[in-house]
Amino acid sequence: MPAIVVVGAQWGDEGKGKATDLLGPDVDYVVKYNGGNNAGHTVVIGEDTYALHLLPSGILTPGVTPVIGNGVVVDLEVLFQEIDALAARGIDTSRLVVSANAHVIPSYNRTIDKVTERFLGKRQIGTTGRGIGPTYADKMTRVGIRVQDLFDPPILRQKVEGALMGKNHLLVKVYNRRAIDPAEIVAELESYVPRLAPMVADTALLLNDALDRGQTVLFEGGQATMLDVDHGTYPFVTSSSACAGGAATGTGVGPTRIDRVAAVLKAYATRVGSGPFVTELDDADGQRLRKAGGEYGVTTGRPRRCGWFDAPVARYATRINGVTDIVLTKLDVLTGWEEIPVCVAYDVDGVRHDQLPVSQSDIHHATPIYERLPGWSQDITGVRAFADLPAAAQRYVEAVQDLAGQRVSVIGVGPARDAIVVRHRLVG
């Protein structure tokens, strides 16, 4: 049975939660491998809508084991708030497993995140202020705190004190804030231990053993390709490996065990926060897309920047992730346009670029080269077979497939859980 990666192919918010939820009945484990509570998934089940931030989407599917991998940074307060909120709605969360090697987000890193962003002024990156970046920075400078450290009080105190030695100087001398007492942080983190302990495991061993038994593991990426710290529009990116390759490092499952990579593409494009966005629409069409698509952040509530489909980005994501299948979401949002522009290439100072330019400066200065496809007016939210889509909608899907360079296997035609058209199964 396969190991499947579901990855965002634009700037996030493509509908990865829905894709993961769609696959839920066919898989045994759903594992989140990067990021933290700086992004969210929205899943609609019948009349109920669930907004998940830190928990894997598999938490909503009975019989599936949800896993938080070592590549995730965990805000324990948020974790238990989410668990309690789901439990109050009758969702069983007892199967959740958390990697002993995952890093935790201490409250001081939320403080550092917020004051640093304010300090940058007009040069702000657009972070969510949830301590994600500083926690990944601590991980790389080897002053981070892992889940397993919470179960060794002397080590925990030592690590917190060590981390705050430098951070308190920064807070007091640069940002004019009060120093943080290490004892307060230790007490806060230790308070989670009794409830956290039963969830913690060697998740790399757990997942590899599952694959050895022939079970199916789904790797759920947070954020998206263009926000990847190595391959995105740096520095306007997240702090983790959001591409498919991050599934291996973020879980301890070797890359040779991964069978399929499903890239989730929205039928148009959105972005939250700062950074280049070549097809952005700062006009009535952009507002129309935002309203029709409900384009507001699940975690922050921020309005998303909206634009037309960007083929250079789609081609890049297909290549970087080794995509085998595309899940095209929110096709229904485009209903009602007489014509739909699609960006097929960029113009940079008079030079056409069919591929994403390697230079960040070129991306900043690029203008879109559009081709216009015919629109459709029929409601497609009830369609469940590709042949039943309006001819123009079929043509749009086929154009995306040709432009991205990989087959479109699944199409989202509405917000409901079953509002999908399956052309090729992702499992089996």
Secondary structure, DSSP 8 states (H G I E B T S, - for coil): --EEEEEESSSS-SSHHHHHHHHGGG-SEEEE-SB-TTS-EEEEETTEEEEESSS-GGGGSTT-EEEE-TTBEE-HHHHHHHHHHHHHTT---TT-EEETT-EE--HHHHHHHHHHHHHHGGG-----SSSHHHHHHHHHTT---BGGGGG-HHHHHHHHHHHHHHHHHIIIIIS------HHHHHHHHHTTHHHHGGGEE-HHHHHHHHHHTT--EEEE--S-GGG-TTTSSTTSS-SS--STTHHHHTTT--GGG--EEEEEEESSEEE-SSS--TTB--SHHHHHHHHHHT-B-TTT--B-EEE-EEHHHHHHHHHHHT-SEEEEE-GGGGTT-SEEEEEEEEEETTEEESS--S-HHHHHH-EEEEEEEE---S--TT--SGGGS-HHHHHHHHHHHHHHTS-EEEEE-SSSTT-EEESS-S--
